[in-house]
Amino acid sequence: MKEIVLTKDNFEEEVLKSDLPVLVDFWATWCGPCKMVAPTISEIAGEMAGKLKVGKVDVDNDPELAAQFGIMSIPTLIMFKDGKEHGKIIGVQPKETILAML
């Protein structure tokens, strides 16, 4: 499964009302560390297809969503389960650390 592009228009439906847990990557195109973690996020999306959804929020395109979740640094990964924030990782982390949050 590919990552879902999340915006303020689809966030509630895709994340907060999702039956599956959702890993949300808050990122930006100009962010070097975001580019470093992107392949790991894609890998997790493929490996966890059917068990987990993975979405990406471009903080430049959707600053309201970034503000809503208190995003001060990117990349920030937030895990949502049953519509609630379940865990948060800031910065580039190894795949094992990300998977441990899931």
Contact map, one row per residue, 1 for C-alpha under 8 A:
111000000000000000000000000000000000000000001100110010000000000000000000000000000000000000000000000000
111100000000000000000000000000000000000001001100000001000000000000000000000000000000000000000000000000
111110000000000000000000000000000000000001001000000011110000000000000000000000000000000000000000000000
011111000000000000000000000000000000000000000000000011110000000000000000000000000000000000000000000000
001111100000000000000000000000000000000000000000000000111000000000000000000000000000000000000000000000
000111111110010000000000000000000000000000000000000000111100000000000000000000000000000000000000000000
000011111110000000000000000000000000000000000000000000001000110010000000000000000000000000000000000000
000001111111000000000000000000000000000000000000000000000000010110000000000000000000000000000000000000
000001111111000000000000000000000000000000000000000000000000000000000000000000000000000000000000000000
000001111111110000000000000000000000000000000000000000000000000000000000000000000000000000000000000000
000001111111111100000000000000000000000000000000000000000000000000000000000000000000000000000000000000
000000011111111110000000000000000000000000000000000000000000000000000000000000000000000000000000000000
000000000111111111000000000000000000000000000000000000000000000000000000000000000000000000000000000000
000001000111111111000000000000000000000000000000000000000000000000000000000000000000000000000000000000
000000000011111111001100000000000000000000000000000000000000000000000000000000010010000000000000000000
000000000011111111000000000000000000000000000000000000000000000000000000000000010111000000000000000000
000000000001111111100000000000000000000000000000000000000000000000000000000000000110000000000000000000
000000000000111111111100000000000000000000000000000000000000000000000000000000000110000000000000000000
000000000000000011111000000000000000000000000000000000000000000000000000000000000100000000000000000000
000000000000000001111100000000000000000000000000011110000000000000000000000000001100000000000000000000
000000000000001001111110000000000000000000000000001110000000000000000000000000111100000000000000000000
000000000000001001011111000000000000000000000000000111100000000000000000000000111000000000000000000000
000000000000000000001111100000000000000000000000000111100000000000000000000011110000000000000000000000
000000000000000000000111110000000000000000000000000001111000000000000000000011110000000000000000000000
000000000000000000000011111000000000000010000000000001111000000000000000001111000000000000000000000000
000000000000000000000001111100000000000000000000000000011110000001000010011110000000000000000000000000
000000000000000000000000111110100100000000000000000000011110000000000000011100000000000000000000000000
000000000000000000000000011111100100000000000000000000000111000000000000011000000000000000000000000000
000000000000000000000000001111100110000000000000000000000100000000000000000000000000000000000000000000
000000000000000000000000000111110000000000000000000000000000000000000000000000000000000000000000000000
000000000000000000000000001111111110000000000000000000000000000000000000011000000000000000000000000000
000000000000000000000000000001111111000000000000000000000000000000000000000000000000000000000000000000
000000000000000000000000000000111111100000000000000000000000000000000000011000000000000000110000000000
000000000000000000000000001110111111110000000000000000000000000000000000011000000000000000010000000000
000000000000000000000000000010111111111000000000000000000000000000000000000000000000000000000000000000
000000000000000000000000000000011111111000000000000000000000000000000000000000000000000000010000000000
000000000000000000000000000000001111111110000000000000000000000000000000001000000000000000011000000000
000000000000000000000000000000000111111111000000000000000000000000000000000000000000000000000000000000
000000000000000000000000000000000011111111100000000000000000000000000000000000000000000000000000000000
000000000000000000000000000000000000111111110000000000000000000000000000000000000000000000000010000000
000000000000000000000000100000000000111111111000000001000000000000000000000000000000000000000000000000
011000000000000000000000000000000000011111111100000000000000000000000000000000000000000000000000000000
000000000000000000000000000000000000001111111110000000000000000000000000000000000000000000000000000000
000000000000000000000000000000000000000111111111000000000000000000000000000000000000000000000000000000
111000000000000000000000000000000000000011111111100111000000000000000000000000000000000000000000000000
110000000000000000000000000000000000000001111111100000000000000000000000000000000000000000000000000000
000000000000000000000000000000000000000000111111100000000000000000000000000000000000000000000000000000
000000000000000000000000000000000000000000011111111110000000000000000000000000000000000000000000000000
100000000000000000000000000000000000000000001111111110000000000000000000000000000000000000000000000000
100000000000000000010000000000000000000000000001111110000000000000000000000000000000000000000000000000
000000000000000000011000000000000000000000000001111110000000000000000000000000000000000000000000000000
000000000000000000011110000000000000000000001001111111000000000000000000000000000000000000000000000000
101100000000000000011110000000000000000000001001111111100000000000000000000000000000000000000000000000
011100000000000000000111100000000000000010001000000111110000000000000000000000000000000000000000000000
001111000000000000000111100000000000000000000000000011111000000000000000000000000000000000000000000000
001111000000000000000001111000000000000000000000000001111100000000000000000000000000000000000000000000
000011100000000000000001111000000000000000000000000000111110110011000000000000000000000000000000000000
000001000000000000000000011110000000000000000000000000011111110000000000000000000000000000000000000000
000000000000000000000000011100000000000000000000000000001111111011000000000000000000000000000000000000
000000000000000000000000000100000000000000000000000000000111111000000000000000000000000000000000000000
000000100000000000000000000000000000000000000000000000001111111000000000000000000000000000000000000000
000000110000000000000000000000000000000000000000000000001111111111000000000000000000000000000000000000
000000000000000000000000000000000000000000000000000000000011111111100000000000000000000000000000000000
000000010000000000000000000000000000000000000000000000000000011111110000000000000000000000000000000000
000000110000000000000000000000000000000000000000000000001010011111111000000000000000000000000000000000
000000000000000000000000010000000000000000000000000000001010011111111110000000000000000000000000000000
000000000000000000000000000000000000000000000000000000000000001111111110000000000000000000000000000000
000000000000000000000000000000000000000000000000000000000000000111111110000000000000000000000000000000
000000000000000000000000000000000000000000000000000000000000000011111110000000000000000000000000000000
000000000000000000000000000000000000000000000000000000000000000001111111000000000000000000000000000000
000000000000000000000000010000000000000000000000000000000000000001111111110100000000000000000000000000
000000000000000000000000000000000000000000000000000000000000000000000111110000000000000000000000000000
000000000000000000000000000000000000000000000000000000000000000000000011111100000000000001100000000000
000000000000000000000000011100101100000000000000000000000000000000000011111100000000000001100000000000
000000000000000000000000111100101100100000000000000000000000000000000000111110000000000001110000000000
000000000000000000000000111000000000000000000000000000000000000000000010111111000000000111100000000000
000000000000000000000011110000000000000000000000000000000000000000000000001111100000000111000000000000
000000000000000000000011100000000000000000000000000000000000000000000000000111110000111110000000000000
000000000000000000001111000000000000000000000000000000000000000000000000000011111000111100000000000011
000000000000001100001111000000000000000000000000000000000000000000000000000001111111111000000000000000
000000000000000000011100000000000000000000000000000000000000000000000000000000111111110000000000000000
000000000000000111111000000000000000000000000000000000000000000000000000000000011111000000000000000000
000000000000001111000000000000000000000000000000000000000000000000000000000000011111100000000000000000
000000000000000100000000000000000000000000000000000000000000000000000000000000011111110000000000000000
000000000000000000000000000000000000000000000000000000000000000000000000000001111011111100000000000000
000000000000000000000000000000000000000000000000000000000000000000000000000001111001111100000000000000
000000000000000000000000000000000000000000000000000000000000000000000000000001110000111110000000000010
000000000000000000000000000000000000000000000000000000000000000000000000000111100000111111000000000010
000000000000000000000000000000000000000000000000000000000000000000000000000111000000001111101000010000
000000000000000000000000000000000000000000000000000000000000000000000000111110000000000111111000000000
000000000000000000000000000000001000000000000000000000000000000000000000111100000000000011111000000000
000000000000000000000000000000001101100000000000000000000000000000000000001000000000000001111100000000
000000000000000000000000000000000000100000000000000000000000000000000000000000000000000011111110110000
000000000000000000000000000000000000000000000000000000000000000000000000000000000000000000011111110000
000000000000000000000000000000000000000100000000000000000000000000000000000000000000000000001111111000
000000000000000000000000000000000000000000000000000000000000000000000000000000000000000000000111111100
000000000000000000000000000000000000000000000000000000000000000000000000000000000000000000001111111110
000000000000000000000000000000000000000000000000000000000000000000000000000000000000000010001111111111
000000000000000000000000000000000000000000000000000000000000000000000000000000000000000000000011111111
000000000000000000000000000000000000000000000000000000000000000000000000000000000000000000000001111111
000000000000000000000000000000000000000000000000000000000000000000000000000000100000001100000000111111
000000000000000000000000000000000000000000000000000000000000000000000000000000100000000000000000011111
